[in-house]
Amino acid sequence: MKYLLAATLIFFSNLQAQEPASKKASGKVRSYLHEILSIIQQNAICADSIDWKILTAKVDFLSAGIKRREDCRPVIDTIFNALKKAGDRHSGFLNKEEQKKYSSPAKQSPPEGNYLGAKTGYIKVPGIMSFSLEQSRAFATAIEQLIRQIDSANNIEFWIVDLRQNTGGDLNPMAMGLRPLLGDGVVAYGINPRRNAKIPLSTTNGQVAQVDPGIHYKLRTTPRRMAILIGPKTGSSGEWTGIAFKSLPNTRFFGLPTAGATTGCTNFPLSNGDLLYIATTFMADRTGQTYLPRIFPDVVIDTTKTDKNDAVIEAARLWFGDE
């Protein structure tokens, strides 16, 4: 294998050396691409699984002749394909135009909730992808208001939290909105192996507290049991929201395995305004346990249907009745 890697490096180096000066990338392009490579190499949790000499030579070869940073997307895709092959299922890139789409308020699927009878409250939390603090606060407020309305109007002993359509986005409003069920304090951790760091995610301080719904509702009764519903669409921050419920007493997971993006991303703005989001941590519950490559349910229900005869919800309710 080492001879193959060496031959590959020589191949790209020779090709680059043969390129005339007119075919070389502009200085701005070379600086831009090497800025991206440097950030990923220093921070990505999968960085040690990449041969950086070969990848750098490949990037230099593929960028030959490119004069504008705006034309580098195919080369950037090559970099992220290398990350993906190294096991990274989460990192990505957003140019300035793509960021604008998430910075201005956009239509998001709202959270839902209702009383199911038999002392059972139901909350459905979809994903939210937004860089708008105003929108994130509104989303968190909507979740907590639903919990308050259901709890204050009924004698609730059991809760179902449905994350099956939660494709991720911003963890903060999800966790803050669910605070009445999660409790105050550290609800999860981000484990950064490259920095040997354990970063707490708290509903009272730290990263999650950036989004405060301002209600601070406290449940009238401590839940006797909670069911967390997951499935193949549950991804990224949706998985982290599920992990926040892990290790809580009398809590069980129902459905199908999650998408498998159980890493936390850090945003790295580039000098030209573009953005890298790089997987820098492994998601962990309050005990420090990680969930790789995905979250597996305690009770497998082999269906993705969500209708009036929802088999996953019915399985959870049967468990409630087993007390």
C-alpha positions in Angstrom: 0.0 0.0 0.0 2.8 2.5 0.9 4.3 2.0 -2.6 0.9 2.8 -4.2 0.6 6.0 -2.1 4.1 7.1 -3.0 3.4 6.4 -6.7 0.2 8.5 -6.5 2.0 11.4 -4.9 4.7 11.3 -7.5 2.1 11.1 -10.3 0.3 14.3 -9.1 3.6 16.1 -8.4 5.0 15.3 -11.9 1.8 16.5 -13.6 1.9 19.7 -11.6 5.5 20.3 -12.5 4.7 19.8 -16.2 2.0 22.5 -16.2 3.0 25.8 -17.9 2.8 28.9 -15.8 -0.3 30.1 -17.6 -2.1 26.9 -16.4 -1.4 27.5 -12.8 -4.1 28.6 -10.4 -4.1 32.3 -9.4 -2.5 33.2 -6.1 -6.0 33.9 -4.6 -7.2 30.5 -5.6 -4.1 28.7 -4.2 -4.4 30.7 -0.9 -8.1 30.0 -0.7 -7.8 26.2 -1.2 -4.9 25.9 1.2 -6.8 27.8 3.8 -9.6 25.2 3.5 -7.1 22.3 3.7 -5.4 23.8 6.7 -8.6 24.3 8.7 -9.8 20.7 7.9 -6.4 19.2 8.7 -6.2 21.0 12.1 -9.7 20.4 13.2 -11.6 17.5 11.6 -12.0 14.4 13.7 -11.2 12.2 10.7 -8.1 14.2 9.7 -5.6 11.6 10.8 -7.2 9.1 8.3 -6.2 11.3 5.3 -2.9 11.3 3.5 -2.5 15.1 3.3 0.5 15.1 1.0 -1.5 13.2 -1.6 -4.6 15.3 -1.1 -2.7 18.6 -1.3 -1.0 17.5 -4.5 -4.3 16.4 -6.0 -5.9 19.8 -5.1 -3.0 21.7 -6.7 -3.3 19.6 -9.8 -7.1 19.9 -10.1 -7.0 23.7 -9.5 -4.6 24.4 -12.3 -5.8 27.2 -14.5 -8.5 28.4 -12.1 -8.4 32.1 -11.7 -11.5 32.8 -9.5 -12.4 31.4 -6.1 -16.0 31.1 -7.2 -14.9 28.4 -9.7 -13.3 26.2 -7.1 -16.4 24.2 -6.2 -15.4 20.9 -8.0 -12.0 21.0 -6.2 -13.8 21.7 -2.8 -16.0 18.7 -3.5 -12.9 16.6 -4.0 -11.6 17.7 -0.6 -14.9 16.8 1.1 -15.1 13.5 -0.8 -11.7 12.6 0.8 -13.2 13.4 4.2 -16.2 11.3 3.5 -14.0 8.3 2.5 -12.2 8.8 5.8 -15.5 8.3 7.7 -16.9 11.8 8.0 -20.6 11.8 7.3 -21.3 15.3 8.4 -18.9 18.1 7.3 -19.7 20.5 4.5 -19.3 23.8 2.8 -21.5 26.9 2.2 -20.6 29.8 0.0 -21.9 33.3 0.8 -25.0 32.9 -1.3 -26.0 29.6 0.3 -25.5 31.2 3.8 -28.0 34.0 2.9 -30.7 31.4 2.5 -30.3 30.3 6.1 -29.6 33.8 7.6 -33.0 35.3 6.6 -36.2 34.0 8.0 -37.5 31.1 5.9 -40.5 28.8 6.2 -39.8 26.0 8.7 -42.1 23.1 9.6 -43.5 24.0 13.1 -43.4 21.8 16.1 -46.6 20.0 16.9 -48.2 18.7 20.1 -51.4 17.4 21.5 -52.9 15.3 24.3 -53.3 11.6 23.3 -55.5 10.6 26.3 -54.5 8.1 28.9 -52.4 10.8 30.7 -50.1 11.0 27.6 -48.6 14.1 26.1 -47.2 14.1 22.5 -44.6 16.5 21.1 -43.2 16.4 17.5 -40.0 18.3 17.0 -38.9 18.7 13.3 -35.5 20.0 12.2 -34.7 23.7 11.9 -32.0 25.0 9.7 -31.5 28.7 10.3 -28.8 31.2 11.1 -31.6 33.6 12.3 -31.5 34.0 16.1 -35.1 35.5 16.0 -36.4 32.4 14.2 -34.5 30.0 16.6 -36.0 31.7 19.6 -39.5 31.5 18.1 -39.0 27.8 17.4 -37.9 27.1 21.0 -40.8 29.2 22.4 -43.3 27.2 20.3 -42.0 23.9 21.7 -42.2 25.0 25.3 -45.6 26.6 24.8 -47.0 23.4 23.5 -45.6 21.5 26.5 -47.1 24.0 28.8 -50.5 24.0 27.2 -50.7 20.2 27.2 -49.3 19.8 30.7 -51.4 22.5 32.3 -54.7 21.4 30.8 -54.3 17.6 31.5 -53.0 15.2 34.2 -49.9 14.1 32.3 -47.7 11.2 33.5 -46.2 10.0 30.1 -44.6 11.9 27.3 -43.8 11.0 23.7 -41.1 13.0 21.9 -41.3 12.4 18.2 -37.9 13.0 16.4 -38.6 10.9 13.3 -38.8 13.9 10.9 -36.0 15.8 12.6 -33.3 16.0 10.0 -31.2 18.4 12.1 -30.0 21.9 11.8 -29.7 24.0 15.0 -29.6 22.1 18.2 -30.1 25.1 20.5 -33.8 25.8 19.9 -34.6 22.1 20.1 -32.9 21.5 23.4 -34.1 24.8 24.9 -37.7 24.2 23.9 -37.6 20.7 25.4 -36.1 21.9 28.6 -39.2 21.1 30.7 -38.7 17.4 29.7 -34.9 17.4 29.7 -34.4 19.3 33.0 -31.9 22.0 33.7 -28.2 21.6 33.5 -25.9 19.5 31.3 -27.9 17.4 28.9 -25.2 16.2 26.6 -21.5 16.6 25.7 -19.4 17.1 22.6 -16.2 14.9 22.8 -13.3 16.5 20.9 -10.6 13.8 20.6 -8.1 16.1 18.9 -8.2 18.6 21.7 -8.9 16.0 24.4 -11.9 18.1 25.5 -15.3 17.3 26.8 -17.6 20.2 26.0 -20.9 20.4 28.0 -24.2 21.3 26.4 -26.4 22.9 29.0 -30.0 24.1 29.1 -29.0 26.7 31.7 -25.7 28.0 30.5 -23.2 27.5 27.7 -23.9 26.9 24.0 -27.6 25.9 24.2 -28.5 28.9 26.3 -27.8 31.2 23.3 -31.5 30.6 22.5 -33.8 31.3 25.5 -37.5 30.9 24.9 -38.1 33.0 28.0 -40.9 30.8 29.4 -39.1 28.5 31.8 -42.1 26.3 32.3 -41.8 23.5 35.0 -43.9 20.4 34.6 -46.5 19.9 37.2 -45.5 16.2 37.6 -42.3 14.4 37.0 -42.9 12.0 34.0 -43.3 8.4 35.0 -42.1 7.3 31.6 -40.9 9.0 28.4 -40.7 7.5 24.9 -38.4 9.0 22.2 -39.3 8.1 18.6 -36.5 7.9 16.1 -36.0 6.8 12.5 -33.8 7.0 9.4 -34.6 10.7 8.9 -33.5 11.6 12.4 -30.1 13.1 11.8 -27.4 15.5 13.0 -28.9 17.8 15.7 -32.0 15.6 15.6 -29.8 12.8 16.8 -28.1 15.0 19.4 -31.6 16.0 20.7 -32.3 12.3 21.1 -29.0 11.7 22.9 -29.9 14.4 25.4 -32.7 12.1 26.6 -30.3 9.1 26.9 -29.5 8.1 30.5 -32.6 9.7 31.8 -34.6 7.3 34.1 -37.6 5.5 32.7 -36.9 6.6 29.1 -37.0 4.3 26.1 -36.3 4.7 22.4 -38.8 3.3 19.7 -38.6 3.1 15.9 -35.7 2.5 13.6 -31.9 3.4 13.7 -31.1 7.0 13.0 -29.3 8.5 10.0 -25.8 8.2 11.4 -24.5 11.8 11.7 -23.7 11.5 15.4 -20.9 14.1 15.3 -21.0 17.8 16.2 -20.0 20.4 13.7 -18.1 23.7 14.3 -18.4 26.6 11.9 -15.2 28.0 10.4 -15.7 31.3 8.4 -13.2 31.7 5.5 -11.4 34.9 4.7 -13.6 35.5 1.7 -16.9 35.0 3.6 -17.5 31.4 2.7 -18.1 28.9 5.5 -16.9 25.4 6.4 -18.8 23.4 9.0 -16.5 20.6 10.2 -17.2 17.6 12.3 -15.0 18.3 15.4 -16.8 16.3 18.1 -18.5 13.0 18.8 -22.0 13.3 20.4 -22.2 12.0 23.9 -24.9 11.7 26.5 -24.7 13.1 30.1 -22.6 10.1 31.2 -20.1 10.7 28.4 -21.2 7.7 26.3 -20.9 8.2 22.5 -23.3 6.8 19.9 -21.4 5.5 16.8 -22.2 5.1 14.1 -25.9 5.9 14.9 -28.5 5.6 17.6 -30.3 2.3 17.8 -33.8 2.0 19.3 -34.5 0.0 22.4 -37.7 -1.3 20.7 -37.4 -1.8 16.9 -40.6 -1.0 15.0 -40.0 -1.7 11.3 -42.1 1.0 9.8 -41.7 4.6 8.7 -45.5 5.2 8.4 -46.9 8.0 10.5 -50.7 8.0 10.4 -53.7 7.5 12.7 -52.6 3.9 13.3 -49.0 4.8 14.0 -47.4 1.6 15.1 -44.5 3.3 16.8 -46.7 5.5 18.9 -48.9 2.5 19.7 -45.8 0.6 20.9 -44.8 3.4 23.1 -48.3 3.6 24.6 -48.3 -0.1 25.2 -45.1 0.3 27.2 -46.7 3.1 29.3 -49.6 0.7 30.1 -47.2 -2.0 31.2 -46.4 -0.3 34.5 
